[in-house]
Amino acid sequence: MPGSDLRVGIPRILRRRARWVSVRLRHPRG
């Protein structure tokens, strides 16, 4: 079901992005 996949896919991407941003802020690498 595409609808269910999107419902679970959107929050997954948001969580991944939030984690990546938090890691970048915690360990900034020039």
C-alpha distance matrix in Angstrom:
0.0 3.8 5.5 5.5 6.4 8.9 10.2 11.1 12.0 14.5 16.5 16.7 18.3 20.5 21.7 22.4 24.4 26.3 27.3 28.4 30.4 32.0 33.0 34.5 36.5 37.6 38.6 39.4 40.1 42.2
3.8 0.0 3.8 5.5 5.0 6.1 8.6 9.9 9.9 11.9 14.6 14.9 15.8 18.1 19.8 20.4 21.8 24.0 25.3 26.1 27.9 29.8 30.9 32.0 34.1 35.5 36.4 36.9 37.6 39.4
5.5 3.8 0.0 3.8 5.5 5.3 6.3 8.8 9.7 10.8 13.1 14.4 15.6 17.1 18.9 20.2 21.4 23.1 24.7 26.0 27.4 29.1 30.6 31.8 33.5 34.9 36.2 36.8 37.9 39.7
5.5 5.5 3.8 0.0 3.8 5.4 5.0 6.3 8.4 10.2 11.6 12.5 14.5 16.1 17.2 18.6 20.5 21.8 23.1 24.6 26.3 27.6 29.0 30.7 32.3 33.4 34.7 35.7 36.8 39.0
6.4 5.0 5.5 3.8 0.0 3.8 5.4 5.2 5.7 8.4 10.4 10.3 12.0 14.3 15.4 16.1 18.0 19.9 20.9 22.1 24.1 25.6 26.6 28.1 30.1 31.2 32.2 33.1 34.0 36.1
8.9 6.1 5.3 5.4 3.8 0.0 3.8 5.3 4.8 5.8 8.7 9.5 10.3 12.1 14.1 15.0 16.2 18.1 19.7 20.7 22.2 24.0 25.5 26.6 28.3 29.9 31.0 31.6 32.6 34.5
10.2 8.6 6.3 5.0 5.4 3.8 0.0 3.8 5.7 5.9 7.1 9.0 10.8 11.6 13.1 14.9 16.3 17.4 19.1 20.8 22.1 23.4 25.1 26.6 27.9 29.3 30.9 31.7 33.1 35.2
11.1 9.9 8.8 6.3 5.2 5.3 3.8 0.0 3.8 5.7 5.9 6.3 9.0 10.4 11.0 12.5 14.6 15.8 16.8 18.6 20.4 21.4 22.8 24.6 26.2 27.1 28.6 29.7 31.0 33.4
12.0 9.9 9.7 8.4 5.7 4.8 5.7 3.8 0.0 3.8 5.7 5.1 6.3 8.7 10.0 10.6 12.4 14.3 15.4 16.5 18.4 20.0 21.1 22.5 24.4 25.7 26.7 27.5 28.5 30.7
14.5 11.9 10.8 10.2 8.4 5.8 5.9 5.7 3.8 0.0 3.8 5.4 5.4 6.3 8.7 10.0 10.8 12.4 14.3 15.5 16.6 18.4 20.1 21.2 22.7 24.3 25.7 26.2 27.5 29.5
16.5 14.6 13.1 11.6 10.4 8.7 7.1 5.9 5.7 3.8 0.0 3.8 5.5 5.0 6.1 8.5 9.8 10.4 12.1 14.1 15.2 16.2 18.2 19.8 20.9 22.2 23.9 24.9 26.6 28.9
16.7 14.9 14.4 12.5 10.3 9.5 9.0 6.3 5.1 5.4 3.8 0.0 3.8 5.5 5.2 6.2 8.6 9.9 10.6 12.3 14.3 15.3 16.5 18.3 20.0 21.0 22.2 23.4 24.7 27.2
18.3 15.8 15.6 14.5 12.0 10.3 10.8 9.0 6.3 5.4 5.5 3.8 0.0 3.8 5.4 5.0 6.1 8.5 9.8 10.4 12.2 14.1 15.2 16.3 18.2 19.7 20.7 21.3 22.4 24.6
20.5 18.1 17.1 16.1 14.3 12.1 11.6 10.4 8.7 6.3 5.0 5.5 3.8 0.0 3.8 5.4 5.1 6.1 8.5 9.8 10.5 12.1 14.1 15.2 16.4 18.1 19.7 20.2 21.9 24.1
21.7 19.8 18.9 17.2 15.4 14.1 13.1 11.0 10.0 8.7 6.1 5.2 5.4 3.8 0.0 3.8 5.4 5.1 6.1 8.5 9.9 10.4 12.2 14.1 15.3 16.2 18.0 19.2 21.0 23.7
22.4 20.4 20.2 18.6 16.1 15.0 14.9 12.5 10.6 10.0 8.5 6.2 5.0 5.4 3.8 0.0 3.8 5.5 5.2 6.1 8.6 9.9 10.5 12.2 14.3 15.2 16.2 17.2 18.6 21.2
24.4 21.8 21.4 20.5 18.0 16.2 16.3 14.6 12.4 10.8 9.8 8.6 6.1 5.1 5.4 3.8 0.0 3.8 5.4 5.0 6.1 8.5 9.8 10.4 12.2 14.0 15.1 15.4 16.9 19.1
26.3 24.0 23.1 21.8 19.9 18.1 17.4 15.8 14.3 12.4 10.4 9.9 8.5 6.1 5.1 5.5 3.8 0.0 3.8 5.5 5.2 6.1 8.6 9.8 10.6 12.1 14.0 14.8 17.1 19.5
27.3 25.3 24.7 23.1 20.9 19.7 19.1 16.8 15.4 14.3 12.1 10.6 9.8 8.5 6.1 5.2 5.4 3.8 0.0 3.8 5.4 5.1 6.1 8.5 9.9 10.3 11.9 13.5 15.5 18.5
28.4 26.1 26.0 24.6 22.1 20.7 20.8 18.6 16.5 15.5 14.1 12.3 10.4 9.8 8.5 6.1 5.0 5.5 3.8 0.0 3.8 5.5 5.1 6.1 8.7 9.8 10.3 11.1 12.6 15.3
30.4 27.9 27.4 26.3 24.1 22.2 22.1 20.4 18.4 16.6 15.2 14.3 12.2 10.5 9.9 8.6 6.1 5.2 5.4 3.8 0.0 3.8 5.4 5.0 6.2 8.5 9.8 9.9 12.1 14.4
32.0 29.8 29.1 27.6 25.6 24.0 23.4 21.4 20.0 18.4 16.2 15.3 14.1 12.1 10.4 9.9 8.5 6.1 5.1 5.5 3.8 0.0 3.8 5.4 5.2 6.0 8.5 9.8 12.6 15.5
33.0 30.9 30.6 29.0 26.6 25.5 25.1 22.8 21.1 20.1 18.2 16.5 15.2 14.1 12.2 10.5 9.8 8.6 6.1 5.1 5.4 3.8 0.0 3.8 5.5 5.0 5.8 7.8 10.1 13.4
34.5 32.0 31.8 30.7 28.1 26.6 26.6 24.6 22.5 21.2 19.8 18.3 16.3 15.2 14.1 12.2 10.4 9.8 8.5 6.1 5.0 5.4 3.8 0.0 3.8 5.5 5.2 5.1 7.4 10.2
36.5 34.1 33.5 32.3 30.1 28.3 27.9 26.2 24.4 22.7 20.9 20.0 18.2 16.4 15.3 14.3 12.2 10.6 9.9 8.7 6.2 5.2 5.5 3.8 0.0 3.8 5.6 5.5 9.0 11.5
37.6 35.5 34.9 33.4 31.2 29.9 29.3 27.1 25.7 24.3 22.2 21.0 19.7 18.1 16.2 15.2 14.0 12.1 10.3 9.8 8.5 6.0 5.0 5.5 3.8 0.0 3.8 6.2 9.5 12.7
38.6 36.4 36.2 34.7 32.2 31.0 30.9 28.6 26.7 25.7 23.9 22.2 20.7 19.7 18.0 16.2 15.1 14.0 11.9 10.3 9.8 8.5 5.8 5.2 5.6 3.8 0.0 3.8 6.3 9.8
39.4 36.9 36.8 35.7 33.1 31.6 31.7 29.7 27.5 26.2 24.9 23.4 21.3 20.2 19.2 17.2 15.4 14.8 13.5 11.1 9.9 9.8 7.8 5.1 5.5 6.2 3.8 0.0 3.8 6.5
40.1 37.6 37.9 36.8 34.0 32.6 33.1 31.0 28.5 27.5 26.6 24.7 22.4 21.9 21.0 18.6 16.9 17.1 15.5 12.6 12.1 12.6 10.1 7.4 9.0 9.5 6.3 3.8 0.0 3.8
42.2 39.4 39.7 39.0 36.1 34.5 35.2 33.4 30.7 29.5 28.9 27.2 24.6 24.1 23.7 21.2 19.1 19.5 18.5 15.3 14.4 15.5 13.4 10.2 11.5 12.7 9.8 6.5 3.8 0.0
